[in-house]
């Protein structure tokens, strides 16, 4: 077992860190409970899943099937209820925070993990939009699961763990095709960290597993003239999203609003430290090769990719 992917043994705040994680998850749940109590109707994406969740298919005309499968399972095994979308969004969002927190703890330390969880709860998607159950809700969970399983597989060097990595990656693709971007980012991180050659057999196992798992959906897509891909292409070409891309300034401002609470939080912390003349500790001040590789793979690469296709 390599020491490169170990949780730092110097951290003495594991229990307080866990309590902070629970607080972050409770905050998300509070937003969702509040929405469930005061909403007169759910948003379109949530309502859409009640329709598609009526039947178990290998694909649906707009998206791959996994998001609708989860709704189908709730309706089929536990009976109809308008609360399923809220329950699913709360569960998956809290699990996403937890998995990302754990990955950050392994790659960095508890301070970075705590900051990651806090920043999640300040993002628009984890506050007012947390109530929405759609493909993005499921996608971020399975991407976070894939990342954590990959980190653990690199640490433990067990082939069965790579099988789980491949399965998680396949489930990400079966949620939304855009999962290919963070999956490529994971490969970039492995390559930059110098682990690519050492993990080649594991990556082969993961790849074969993923291909096997997505094959039924590929066959369904071919039988149905790849209508999910056609929808995605038409969405990019004809939608309001495409029109916003023609005005980069407006698009940037529109995206910036999702991070306003985070920005205000950061400025407030900085102001407090300035007033109290405290030294600001940067938890990323001493980043090693592996940590830098994962930052580039999970943040830098997707950002560059999105900017490139937007241009």
LINMOJO-V126149 format. One record per pair of residues at least 12 apart in sequence whose C-alpha atoms are under 6 Angstrom apart, sorted by the first residue. I is the first residue (numbers start at 1). J is the second residue. Records with the same first field share a line. If there is no record, write none. Layout:
BEGIN
I->J ; J
END
This chain:
BEGIN
1->156
2->155
5->106 ; 155
6->106
7->106
25->94
29->90
31->127
32->131
45->134
46->132 ; 133
49->68
52->68
53->68 ; 71 ; 72
54->72
58->217
61->227 ; 228
62->228 ; 231
63->228
64->174 ; 175
66->174 ; 175
67->135 ; 175
85->133
86->131
89->133
96->141
97->117
99->144
100->144
101->113 ; 117
103->148
122->261 ; 262
123->258 ; 259
124->258
139->172 ; 175
142->172
146->165 ; 168 ; 169
149->165
150->165
159->202
162->202 ; 206
163->205 ; 206
165->206
166->206 ; 207 ; 209 ; 210
167->210
170->210
185->297 ; 298 ; 301
186->297
188->297
189->293 ; 294 ; 297
192->293
193->289 ; 290 ; 293
END
